[in-house]
Amino acid sequence: MNTKSLHYLKTWLLGAALAWSSTAYAGIGVGAPPGPGADMIIDGTRKLLDEKWTYWEGPGFKSALPIKWKIVEDPVDRGAALMSDDPAAAGDRYGTADIVTKKAYRDFRLHLEFLVMKPGGNSGVYLQNRYEIQILDGDKTRHGMGAVINESDSPYEAYNGVGKWNAYDIVFRAARFKDGKRVEKAMLTMYFNGKKVHSNQTINQVWGGANSGIDGGNDRGRGITDTPGGLKLQCEGHDVRFRNAWIKALDLKEADTDFKE
């Protein structure tokens, strides 16, 4: 590479880094790397699992530390992945062995990759340990794959299918409160495998009861509080695998979660 080309490359890289640091946008889709300021939370190692995650000890919790989820070989590519199979959750007993990040978040940009190993595989991604983005193979309803549970339709057409890696890219803005009362609902924009499927989707409540996440037991999920929460992954006794997950804290002043380019 000649001197001129190297100069242009350095200029481009600096511009990209500055753009990432000032916006919510970064590359999307399977394999997207974390940008500056993002915190890697799943990299296929036991070390990071124990460092960043713990169990959510909700009302249905039945497992015990250390985390029983396994680090296994990536079934598609070289490397390793995290497997959501905990004996406590066998038989679809949700809420018994979910894991949550030790760090809590308010607004954030999330990238997470998942792979469903068998037909009917079931898990879920909980934003702030409240609002579920469904992972459920075969379900195309408002409770199905890629749906903001009971709040949006399932964008099932974006799903790559069993045995293949999929990516959720999300910008999330937490609910806003004034004098202890919610004045703005939580909101998100989401890309599913590089396709925009939810745009400034508002979220009314926490669905699924007390076992689903924090505030799920408050006024049947409508009593949302002004408390940050961790990112939670659901375990229902199914073999669902995760890799390349990273998150970046944001501070979104305006009620707009669209990705900035």
ZIJO-V463870 format. One line per field, one symbol per residue. phi: phi as a letter, one per 30 degrees, with the letter a starting at -180 (. if undefined). psi: psi as a letter, one per 40 degrees, with the letter a starting at -180 (. if undefined). burial: 1 if it has 9 or more other ideal C-beta (glycine too) atoms within 8 Angstrom, else 0. A space follows every 10 residues. Layout:
phi=???
psi=???
burial=???
This chain:
phi=.ddddddddd dddddddddd dcbcdaebje jdddceidcd cbbicdeded dcbbddcddc dbcaddedec cbdddccdkb bcccbcedce iiddicadcb dddcbccacb bbcbbcdbei ebaaccdhhb cccdbadjcc ddcceiddei cbdddddddd jdibdbbccb cbbddcbbhi cdcbddbabb cchicdcbbh ddbdaccjid ddldidcchh icddccbdbd dccccbicdc cbahcbbbdb bcdcdacddc c
psi=hidddddddd dddddddddd deieiaiiih ehiiiheihh eheeiddddd deiiihgade heaiiiheii hiihediiai ihhghhddeh ffgiedfiii idhiiciihh hhhihhdihe hhaihhhffd hhhihhhehe aeeaheihhe diihfdeehe iheiiihhhh hhhiiiihfe ihehiiiihh hhfehhdhhf hihdihiead ediiedehff eegiighiii hihihfeigh iiighiihhi ghdigheihh .
burial=0000010010 0000001011 1011010111 0101100111 1101000111 0110110101 1010001110 1101000001 1111110110 0011111111 1001111111 1111111100 1111111111 1111111010 0111111110 1001110110 0100111111 1111101000 0100011111 1111001101 1010011100 1111110100 1101000011 1111111111 1111111111 0100001010 0
